[in-house]
Amino acid sequence: MRTQTQALLGIALASALAGAAHAEIAGVQFSADMISQGPDGQAETVKMFVGDGRMRKEMTQQGQEVVQIVDQTRGMMWVLFPDRQTYLEQGGAAGEGGAPVPPATAETDPCAGMPGLTCRRVGEEDVGGRKAIKWEMVMTHEGQTMNGTLWIDAERAIPLKHEMSNGEKMELLMVGTETIDGREVEKWEMTTTAPDRPPTRVLQWYDPELKLSVREEFPGGGVRELKSIRIGPQPDHLFAVPAGYTRMETSQPGSQPGQ
């Protein structure tokens, strides 16, 4: 079905755009509190620790303490449940014990590793006054084909714009610079449009030193921001499974985070 093809391309495109998320563990080492507040005013806090190619997040899900550790160099992720001293493990087939995985750039194929999805670099263009690398995307699924175009910022390696053959569009524009908690940041506005739907806008404040957004404002009043940012090396023990923890298989009942 075409709707299924569109949904799959949307997932693939989201994965391609997720290159920006890699910035979380591609910048300087630091720790911070990530605070998310919904339109109802309810707030949740996640403690974040970013090391050398590694990241740790400490959170509470359904009343249970959960720790997520990502090691980009080894291609590994662990989810720890301190109350039970158990953990889940994912990845490790590629990159483990090898050279560090280089951060994505604008020249990195955004379709690499995505079955049924191919990208072709077609040139360079100006998007909102910034140089961008233009990629054409084609996805084939169950006999259906869908196309998209993606523009990636040449300097930041973040998606500046995409257009889908079903009429969906996104554009990210820098609108100025500001100071947040003593840090110089860039203010960006992301506008998403689709047929028969009103446009949605998200504001992002990007920290060039940390290489990630330190504040985001969403439609409806939701806010996500980093507070108590502390620059400095993070201890190795934060990114390892503690001694005495038992590994769980993903098929075991209750093995999913938050259960």
VENSUL-V40986 format. One record per run of one state. SS is the DSSP state (h for helix, s for strand, l for the rest). FROM is the first residue (numbers start at 1). TO is the last residue. If there is no record, write none. Layout:
BEGIN
SS_FROM_TO ; SS_FROM_TO
END
This chain:
BEGIN
l_1_1 ; h_2_25 ; l_26_29 ; s_30_37 ; l_38_42 ; s_43_50 ; l_51_53 ; s_54_61 ; l_62_63 ; s_64_71 ; l_72_75 ; s_76_81 ; l_82_85 ; s_86_91 ; l_92_116 ; s_117_127 ; l_128_129 ; s_130_141 ; l_142_143 ; s_144_153 ; l_154_158 ; s_159_164 ; l_165_168 ; s_169_180 ; l_181_182 ; s_183_194 ; l_195_196 ; s_197_207 ; l_208_211 ; s_212_217 ; l_218_222 ; s_223_231 ; l_232_235 ; h_236_239 ; l_240_245 ; s_246_247 ; l_248_259
END
